[in-house]
Amino acid sequence: MKALMALFAVVPATAFAEAAPQPAMGDAFSWVFLLGFAAIFYFMLWRPQAKRQKEHKNLIEGLAKNDEVVTAGGMLGKVTKVTEEFAVIEVADGVQFPVQKVAVTAVLPKGTIKEVKA
């Protein structure tokens, strides 16, 4: 018991006192900081990603026969057939393979395949 009393004698009484209330400016600054962080998150992460998704969706919907495309795997070819889920790509004379339309990453300008082969 004496040890416990000695402990309380060593610890100042202010250690047990309640914390003083923060001034109103501290709360306002916290809200400004939180809103600033949310704005940075929106403009640097969320908005650019949504823009890329929209562009890719438009690219997939606009895919048509004879478009020259690049797939996610890096294959370069010409679209020979388009269905709802898949596109058939010709990578060489007589060599065709189906890919999911979402795997198409870019539509190239006409004549790109001829330039690459030359």
C-alpha positions in Angstrom: 0.0 0.0 0.0 2.9 2.3 0.8 4.3 1.7 -2.7 1.0 2.7 -4.3 0.9 5.9 -2.2 4.5 6.6 -3.2 3.6 6.2 -6.8 0.7 8.8 -6.5 3.1 11.1 -4.7 5.5 11.0 -7.6 3.0 11.5 -10.4 1.9 15.1 -10.7 -1.8 15.9 -10.2 -2.0 17.5 -13.6 -1.5 14.1 -15.2 -5.0 13.0 -14.0 -6.7 16.3 -15.0 -9.0 16.4 -18.0 -7.6 17.7 -21.2 -8.5 21.3 -22.0 -11.1 21.7 -24.7 -9.7 22.5 -28.1 -10.5 25.9 -29.6 -13.1 26.1 -32.3 -10.4 26.9 -34.9 -8.9 23.4 -34.5 -12.2 21.8 -35.5 -12.5 24.1 -38.5 -9.0 23.3 -39.6 -9.7 19.6 -39.3 -12.7 19.9 -41.6 -10.7 21.9 -44.1 -7.9 19.4 -44.0 -10.4 16.5 -44.5 -12.2 18.2 -47.4 -8.8 19.1 -49.0 -7.7 15.4 -48.8 -11.1 14.3 -50.3 -10.6 16.8 -53.2 -7.1 15.5 -53.9 -8.3 11.9 -53.8 -11.1 12.8 -56.3 -9.0 14.8 -58.8 -5.9 12.6 -58.7 -7.3 9.1 -58.4 -11.0 8.7 -58.9 -11.7 11.1 -61.9 -8.8 9.9 -64.1 -9.6 6.3 -63.5 -13.3 6.9 -64.4 -12.2 8.7 -67.6 -10.0 5.8 -68.7 -12.8 3.3 -68.0 -15.2 5.4 -70.1 -12.7 5.7 -73.0 -12.0 1.9 -73.0 -15.8 1.2 -72.9 -16.3 3.4 -75.9 -13.3 1.7 -77.7 -14.9 -1.7 -77.1 -18.3 -0.6 -78.2 -16.9 0.9 -81.4 -14.9 -2.1 -82.4 -15.7 -3.1 -86.0 -14.5 -5.4 -88.8 -11.1 -4.4 -90.4 -10.0 -2.4 -87.4 -6.3 -2.8 -86.6 -5.9 -3.4 -82.9 -3.4 -4.3 -80.1 -4.4 -6.7 -77.4 -3.4 -6.6 -73.7 -0.9 -9.3 -74.5 0.8 -7.2 -77.2 -0.6 -9.0 -80.2 -1.1 -6.8 -83.3 -3.8 -7.8 -85.8 -6.8 -7.0 -87.8 -10.4 -7.7 -86.6 -12.2 -10.1 -88.9 -15.3 -10.8 -86.8 -17.0 -9.1 -83.8 -19.6 -10.7 -81.6 -21.1 -9.5 -78.3 -18.3 -10.8 -76.1 -15.5 -11.7 -78.5 -13.5 -10.4 -81.5 -11.6 -12.7 -83.9 -8.2 -11.2 -84.8 -6.1 -12.2 -87.8 -2.4 -11.8 -86.9 -1.0 -13.3 -90.1 -2.3 -14.7 -93.3 -4.7 -17.5 -92.3 -3.9 -17.3 -88.6 -6.9 -16.1 -86.6 -7.7 -16.4 -82.9 -10.6 -15.2 -80.7 -10.0 -12.8 -77.9 -12.4 -11.2 -75.4 -13.2 -7.7 -76.5 -12.0 -6.3 -73.1 -8.5 -7.5 -74.0 -8.3 -5.0 -76.8 -6.3 -2.1 -75.5 -6.0 0.2 -78.6 -7.4 0.7 -82.1 -4.5 1.7 -84.4 -4.7 3.9 -87.5 -5.2 2.0 -90.8 -2.0 0.8 -92.4 -0.1 0.3 -89.1 0.3 -3.4 -89.7 1.8 -2.9 -93.1 4.3 -0.4 -91.6 5.3 -2.8 -88.9 5.8 -5.7 -91.3 8.0 -3.7 -93.6 
